[in-house]
Amino acid sequence: MLWLTRVPLALVRAHVEMLPRLQAEESLLTARRVAVGSGSMSSKDARSTQADWLRTIEPHTARARQKASPADLAAMGIGYHIVPAKAG
């Protein structure tokens, strides 16, 4: 308990203030884990939750970004034109 006498009081107060929020966050995460694991969550929500978890642990597992096709641009109301390459 020697560390307690050396920790600034403001840090102890901040910890005491945030502890209920941290416990609530952990409770919600536990509920999500149980819902995904037990199958009580819709498959769409479960996939979304799992994707969130994967992005958190490894950002490179997220889908690679795809270039917008001319049809995608047109659907968004973005005009475009193709400029031919100059020869030689």
C-alpha positions in Angstrom: 0.0 0.0 0.0 3.0 2.3 -0.1 2.2 3.2 -3.7 -1.1 4.8 -2.4 0.8 7.3 -0.3 2.8 8.3 -3.3 0.0 8.7 -5.9 -1.3 12.2 -6.4 -4.8 12.6 -4.9 -6.1 13.9 -8.2 -5.2 10.6 -9.8 -7.0 8.6 -7.1 -10.1 10.8 -7.4 -10.1 10.5 -11.2 -9.9 6.7 -10.8 -12.8 6.6 -8.3 -14.9 8.8 -10.6 -14.2 6.7 -13.7 -14.5 3.3 -12.1 -18.3 3.0 -12.5 -18.1 4.0 -16.2 -15.3 1.4 -16.8 -17.4 -1.3 -15.0 -20.4 -0.4 -17.1 -18.4 -0.6 -20.3 -17.0 -4.0 -19.3 -20.5 -5.2 -18.5 -21.8 -4.1 -21.9 -18.9 -5.8 -23.6 -19.5 -9.0 -21.7 -23.2 -8.9 -22.7 -22.2 -8.5 -26.4 -19.8 -11.4 -26.1 -22.5 -13.6 -24.6 -25.0 -12.6 -27.2 -22.6 -13.4 -30.1 -21.5 -16.6 -28.5 -24.9 -17.9 -27.7 -26.5 -17.0 -31.0 -29.1 -14.7 -29.5 -27.9 -11.8 -31.6 -29.1 -11.5 -35.2 -26.5 -12.9 -37.6 -26.1 -9.5 -39.3 -25.4 -7.8 -35.9 -23.1 -10.7 -34.9 -21.1 -10.3 -38.1 -20.9 -6.6 -37.6 -19.7 -7.0 -34.0 -17.1 -9.6 -35.0 -15.9 -7.3 -37.7 -15.5 -4.4 -35.2 -13.5 -6.7 -32.9 -11.2 -7.8 -35.8 -10.6 -4.2 -36.8 -9.7 -3.4 -33.2 -7.1 -6.1 -32.9 -5.7 -5.9 -36.4 -6.5 -2.9 -38.5 -5.2 -4.7 -41.6 -8.0 -7.3 -41.5 -10.4 -4.7 -42.7 -11.5 -5.0 -46.3 -9.2 -3.4 -48.8 -10.6 -0.2 -50.2 -11.8 -0.5 -53.8 -11.6 2.2 -56.4 -14.9 3.6 -57.4 -16.0 2.4 -60.9 -17.4 4.8 -63.5 -20.8 3.4 -62.7 -20.3 4.1 -59.0 -19.4 7.7 -59.7 -22.4 8.2 -62.0 -24.7 6.7 -59.3 -23.4 9.3 -56.9 -24.0 12.1 -59.4 -20.2 12.6 -60.0 -19.4 13.4 -63.6 -16.2 12.1 -65.2 -14.5 11.8 -68.5 -11.6 9.6 -69.7 -8.6 11.5 -71.0 -6.7 9.5 -73.7 -3.0 9.0 -73.1 -0.7 11.0 -75.4 1.3 8.9 -77.8 5.1 8.9 -77.7 
